[in-house]
Amino acid sequence: MSTIVKLVSMSQVDADYAAEISEGDVAVSNLLSLPEGLCAYVARVSSPTQTNPEYAKLLKYCLDHKHFSVFEQVSATFEVTTSLAIAAQLLRHRSFCFQQFSARYSKVPDSYEVFEARSQDKKNRQASHDDMDQTTKDWWNGVQKNAWDASFHYYNEALNKGIAKETARAILPVATTTRLFVSGNLRSYIHYINVRADPATQAEHREIAEAMKQIFILKTPIIAEACGWVETKKEP
């Protein structure tokens, strides 16, 4: 199984509040129906033009001048399927809130994540390179499968002997597939993507950040462009 990232939810304005504010104005209704529109609306809390539907320049200004509190008003939740090894890295982002599958309470499924065979960078301990020959890659994939098959076999055997799940899981490798929910505000996601979509991040973790980035490009295109996540076409 490969890494899977799904958007679960993103902040929406309460319908009664939106109806009260818009008073039938379609432009205002559209403003409040979009995550970026909500950011702009709360950003203008002190402005007499709070419901101005034009907000692209405002959001870009806020990002350029590091007025990040604006982006704390919209939150999103993702479901992420990855390995225990990468989940541990993700959990280091403490501004997020997490809910992760617990092997203490439920039996672990027969699933693990395959890690690419990459060579170690000679200077950067955090970097690796996809330059291994195919023979080595095939050997590495086989080693991972053999290790998983053996560990999962003994995991099941331990459970059959009555050993508690919380103890039996100790034999499973960090490649074991896990699933978790990640919740946070846009400010946290902006920081996370800028850090974890960087080439210095482990490839398997970068896959998560890139998937989230593509979702934000779709759902919050103005913010994504202001963050530099979208390549702008230059005029000839």
N, C-alpha and C positions, 0 to 999 in steps of 0.2 A: 504494500500500500504506500502511495506517495502522500506528501503533505497536502492537506485539504483545508482551505480557508473559506468559510461561509459567513456572510453578513446576516446576523440574527435580527438586529433592530437598530434604529437610529432615531434620535429625539424627534418628536412631533408635537406641535402646539395642540393643546386641548381644544376640541371642537367648539365648546361653548365660549371659550376665551376668544378664539379666532372669529367667531360670529359676532361677538360683542365689539371687537376692535374694527373689523372690516366694514360692518354695517352695510353689507351688500356690495362693497367695492371689490370688483374682481381682481384688480391689481394688488390690493392689500391682502386678499385671500391667497393669491399666488405667492406673495412674499412670505406669509406665515406658514405656507405648506412646505417650504423648502428648508433644509437644515441651514444653508447659508443665509437664507432670509431671516431665520431666527437669530443667527449670530448678529446680523446687521441691526435687527430690531432692538435687541437688548443693548447693543453698542450705542444706540442713539437714545438711551434712556433719558438723557438730559437735553435732547434736541427737540425743537418744535416740529421737526419733520421726521418723526420716528417711523412713520409708515411709508416713507419714500421707497418705491420699488427699485430704484437704481442704487446698487450697493457694491458694485465690482471695485470701484476706486477706493471705497471706504475700507473694504476687507484687505485690499492690497496695502493700503496705507498702514493699517493696524499690524500687518505682518512685517512690513518693512521697518516699522518703528518699534517693533517688539511689544505691542500692546496685546499681550497674549491672553489676558483675562476674557476678552471677547470670545475666544475660542473654547473657553471652559463651559460655555452655556449649552453646548450640544454634545451629547454622548452617543457612543455606539457600542454594540456588543457583537463579538465575532465568536464563531465556533471554530476551533483549530484542532486538526488531527495531525499529530506529529510524533516524534520519538520522545522518550523520557529525557534523553540527553539535550535535545533542543528545547523542550518544555522547561527544563531547569534554567536555561539561558533566558527564556521569555519571562520567567517568574522574577528575574532580577529587576524588571521594570516596575518598581514599587508604586508608581502612580496609578497603575492599573489595578483592577480587582479581578480575582480569579476564582473559578470553581472547576476543579479537575477530577476526572475519574479516579476513584479510590480502589486500589487493589486490596485494601483491607476488608472491604465489604462485598466486592463482586469479583468473580473469576475473570482473570485476564483472558481476552480473546487470543486466538492463534494468529497473531499478526505482528510483524516487525518492520521497521523502516530500513531500507538498504542505503548505506552510505557509500558514496563514490570513492574510488581509489585515487587519491591525489597525493602529489609529492609535497613535502614540507618546504616552505620558503626558507631560503638560506639566511635571511636577515630579519624578517618579520615573523615572530612566533605565532601570530594570529592568522597568518596567510598560508594558503596552499595553492597548488597549481594543477590543473587538469591536463597533465602531460605524461601520464603513465601509459605504457604500452598495453595493447589489448589482452595479451596473455596474463599480465599482472592483474588487470581489471577482472578478468574472468576468474582467476584464482581467488581474488579478494571477495567477489560475490559468492563463490562457493564456500569459502571459509565462514562467511557470515551466516549462510544458510545452515551449515553443519552445526555451528555454535547455537543457533536458534533452535534447531530441531532437538539437539541434546538437552538444552536448558528447559525447553518447554515440556519435553518428555518427563524429566525429573520433577518439574513443577507439578504436573498432573499426578505423578506417582506420589508425591508428598501429600497432595490433597486427598488422594485415595486412601492414604494411610492415616488420615484424620488430622494432619498438621494444619494449623490455622492459616487462612489466606495471608494474613499479615506477616507470617513467618515464611511461608512457601515462596512468596514473591521475591525474597532475597536472592534467589538463584537466577532470576531473569536478568538479561543484559539491558544496558541503557538504550539499546535500539528498539526495545519494546514499544509498540504503538500505544499512545495515550490520546485522550480527547479532553479538551478543556474549553471553558468559556472565558473570554477576555473582555472586560468592560472598562471604558475610560472615556474622557472627554477629548475633543478634537486637539486641544493643546498637547495632550499626552501622545496622541497618535502622530502628530506632526513631528514631535521629538523622536519618537520611536522609529518612524520610517526614515527620517534623515540619518539616524545612527545605523539602523540595521539593514538598510538598502545599500549601504556603502560596500564597496568591493572588499574591504578589510573584514567584513562579517563572514562567519562561516556560511558556506553556500547553502546548506540545508536550512539555516535560519533566515538567510536572505530571501529564500523562496517565500517565506511567510510574509515578510515586510513588503515584498514586491506584489504579492497577491492583494494585500490590504491597500497598497498604493493604487492599484488598478481599480479597486472598488471605490476609493475616494475620488479618483479622477472621474468616474461615472456619476457619483452621487453629489460631489462638491467640486465641480470643475473649476470654479473661479479660485477657490482656495488652493486647489492642486496646481493651477497655473502660477499663482503667486508664490507657491513654494518651490517652483522650478521643477515640478514633477512631469510637466508636459512640455514636449519639444515644440517651440513656436517656429512656424515657417517664416523664413526671412524673404522679404520682397526682393525679386531679381533686380 
